[in-house]
Amino acid sequence: MNRLLLAAYPEPYRSRQGEELLACLDEAYPGRSWPPTREVAALVRAGVQARARAVVDDTARPWWLDGIHLAALTLAALALVPYLQDVWHWALHIDPGQHAIAFRFSGWYPWAEGPTRIRLLPYGLLPLGCLIALLRGRAWIALPAAAGMIWAGATSHGRTVFGDEGKAGLGYYGLGAPITARDLVLSGALCAACAVLALCRPSRLRRRSHRWLAPVVLAMFVAGGLHIISVSPAFQRGLFVLEVTALIAAWVATAATGDYRWLIPVAAVAFIRTQAIVVQPDAFMQSFPDLVVLLLLIAPLPVLAITAQRRENRALAD
């Protein structure tokens, strides 16, 4: 089990010092397959810091381009969240029946039982395709997928390509999520980010391994296979924990390097979340007061900026 902790570190570090780290853990905690929680947190934090320094040391691309790439990945994942169950059922030809996520009909495909209205494809294929293309650094493929998201969201009524798409349901803790296809601000921001990436020499973009798709497949299985849909409290709370974890990781990376690239995806998500709350306050603002929710969205931005500035000043002083 200790080897799982090595996944937090970049591959060069694992090659050089991985066995030494495992030996130290075995010596410090003999007979235990997992170190204490405090030690796990320290190791994961050190791994995130090591990965952040490796990213900053790579000068093949400017920091702002990498930041926009991270923002586009985050927005594509955010757009996919409400449609995880739908894509899973479509891919495996499953009729969700009563477990369908608040669509107007219980089924949308020829194999579904009961009253159906056939559509050709699930909307979730567009953000999924955009996410995969961005992971592989193919912005020229992600751009038309993001443009298709705008078209599908703007012309959803009466269409049979993606159907009358969009699910109903409130967001978790008033944070305005999940955000559906009809929110054109999300798809528009994603399309703009993809356009910038496609115009700025796509060959310079970072290409990530296909292994990054494993969490996406796991989320689809949870939503579609276990019927824990995106309006379920369990799913919403899990997403909330995931986003908080990502914010903490961004803060750790910023504190370790003084780099501003992680501020860009945080700002993009804060902007999308804020506009969703402002546009439909009655639908999304039922758990926390408006001021508290907006503070939760906006507070990480100055924190990251101040952290980066302090790290930069400390580096100059040294």
N, C-alpha and C positions, 0 to 999 in steps of 0.2 A: 504493500500500500504506500510505502514511502516514495516509491518511484512516481506516483501520481503527482507528488509535489514538484518533481522536476519539470513537469509540463509548464509550470509558470515561468521557467527560465528559457532564454533563447537557446537555439541549438548549439552554437559555438561554446557557450558556457557549459551545457550538459556534456559536451564531448571532452572538455578540458577538466572540469571539476565535479562532474556528476557522481562518479564513483566515490570520490573523496567525501562529498556531502553525505552520501548514503552511509558510508562507513562511520562518519561522525554521529549520525543519528542512531545507528545501531549501538555504538559505544555509549552514547549518552542515555539512551532509553532501551536497554537490553530487554528482549522478550516482548516488546511492544511493536505491533504492526503500524501504529499511528502515534505520532508525538502528541503532547498536550496541545490544547486549543491555542494557547498563547504562542507556542512555538510554530504552529501551523500558520497563524496570522503573520508572524514575523517573516517566515520563509516565503509566503505568497507575496508579501509586500516587497521583499528583496528581489523576487523574481520579476514583479511588475517594473520595479526601478531599473533592473538590468535590461529588460526589453525596451524600456523607454530610452535609455542611454544608447542602445544599439540602433534604434530608429533615428535618433538625433545625429549620431555619428555617421549615418549614411547620407552623404551629400549628393546623391544622384538626382535629387529633386528638391525644390525649395519647400520650406516648412508650410507655406500657405497652400501650396498645391496638395500636399499630403493631408492638410487639414480639411480642404474641400472634399477630397476623396473619402475621408472618414465621415464627413457630414452626409455625403450622398449614400454611403453604406447604411448609416444610421436611419436616414429618412426612408430608404427602401425597406428596411426591416420594420420600421414603424408602420408603413403602409400595408405590409403583408400580415400583420398581427390579426386583424379581424377576419381574415380569409384563410387561416391555416386549416380549419376544419373543412372548408369548402374544397380546397385543392386536394386534400387527403382523400376525401370521398370521391372526387372526380377521377383521381389517378387510379384508385382501386375499384372503381365501379360499385361503390357502396351507396345504398339508399338510406340516408340518415333517418327518414321517417320523422318521428316526433322529436328527434334530437337536432333537427335543422335549426340554424341560428337565425330565427326570426325573419326568414324570407317570406314573401307573400304566399308561396306555395310550399307544401311539404317536400316536394321534389322538383328538380329542374332538368333532369336528363331522361332519355328514353327508358332506362332501366328502373326508374323510380316508380313506385306504386302510388295509387291515389291520384288526385287532381294534379297534373303537372303542366308546365309551360316550358317547352324545350328551348334551351339556349345552347350555343355551340361550345363555349369555353367559360371557365370560371374567371372572374376578374383577377383573382389572386395570382394567376400565371404571369400577369404583367409585372407586379412588384417582385415576384420570385425571379423571373428572368432578368430583371434589372439588377437584383442583388447578386445573382451568380455572375453576370457580366462584369459588375464592378469588382467583385472579389478577384476575378482573373485579370483585372486591369483593361477590360475591353469597353471603354466608354462609348465607342462608336456603335456598339450593340445596345448598351444601356439607354442611350439617348432616344431611339425610336420607341423603346418599351415605356419610358417615362412619358413621352408624347402620347402614346396610346392610352396611358392612364388618364391624362387630361381629357382626351376625346371620350373615353368610356364614362368618366364622371360627369361630363357636361351633357352627354346625350344618352343617359341611362334609360330614360322613359321611352317605352315602345320599341326598344332594340332587342333583337334576338341573338346578337353576337355574344354579349355578356349579360343580356337580360336586364330586368329592372333591378339592378344590383344595389347592394347596400344593406347592412344589417342594422337592426334597432337595438337599443340598449344603452344604459348609462355608463360613464367611465368610472374608474376606481377612485375613491377618495376625492372626487371633484376635480381631478387633474385633466379632464377632457380627453379621455382615451377609452376605448380605441377610436381612432379617427377613420371614417369610412371613405368610400370612393367618391362621394359627392363633395368632399372637402377639397376643392381645387387648389387651395393654398399649398397643401402638402405636395400634391403631384406637380404643381407649378414650380415650387422650390426645388424639388428633386430634378425636374427637367432642366432648370437653369444650372444646377450644379453639374449635371451630366454634360451640358453644352460647354461649360467652361473646361471640364476635363477633356472633352473630345477636341477642343481647339488648342489645348496647351500640350501638344506632343504626347499623345496617349502612351507612347512607348516608354515614357518616363514614369508612368504610374506603377505603384507597388503591386505585385502579383502575389496574392495569398493562396495558400494550399486549399484544395477541395475539402480538406478535413474541417475547415471552418463551417461547412454546410451541415456537419453532424448535429450541432445544436438546433438548426432549423428543422431537420428531419425529426429530431426528438420532440420539438414543439408541435409539429404536425401530428405526430403519433398521440401526444397527450390530448390535443384538441379533437382530433378525428377518431382515433382508436379508442380512447377512454371517455369520449364525449364530455371533456372538460372544456367548454366553449369559452370564447373570449368575453362573454358577458357574465360568466360564472365568477363568484367572489374568489374562489380558489385561484383561478387563472389570473384575475386582476391583481390579487395580492402578490402572486408569483412574479408578474410583470413589474410591479412596483419595486419588489426586492431586487430584481435584475437591474432596473434603472438606477436605483440607489447604489448598487455595487459598481455599476459603470461610472457613476459620478465620483465615487471614492477612488476608483482606479485612475480616472482622469486627474484628480487632485494629487495622488501619489506620483504619477508620471510628471506632472507639472512641477511639483516640489523638488523632484529629483534632477530635473534638467533645466528648468527655467524657460522651457520652450512654450510658445503660444499655440501650437497646432491643435492641441486638445481643446482649446477654447472654442474653436470653430464649430465642431459638432454639438457641443453643449449649447452654444448660442442658437444654432439652427433648431434644435429640439425645443428650446425655451420659446422661440418665436412661434413655432407651429402650435405648441400647447397653449400659449397665451391667446393667440387669435381664435382658437377653437373655443376657449372659455368666453372671450369677449363677444363672439358672434352669437353663441347660444348659452347665455348664462343660466337660464332656467333649466336647461337639460343637464348641465354639467356641474352646477354649483350647488349641490345639495348636501354635501358631507362636511365641508369646511367653509368658513366665511371667505368672501372674495379676497380680502387682503391677505389672509394666511396662504391661500393657494397661490396667489401671484408671487408672494415672497418665496415660496418653495420653488417656483419656476425660475425666478430672477436671481435669487441669492447666490447660486453657484457661479454666476458669471463674474461678479467683482471678486469673489473669493479666489477663483482661478487666476484672474488678472493680477491681483495683489501677490499671490503666491509666486507667480512667474517673475514679477518685478523684484520681489525680495531675493529670489534665487539668483537673478541676474546681478543685482547689486552686491550680493555676497561673493559671487564669482569675480566681479571686478575688484572688490576689496582684497581678495586673496591674491 
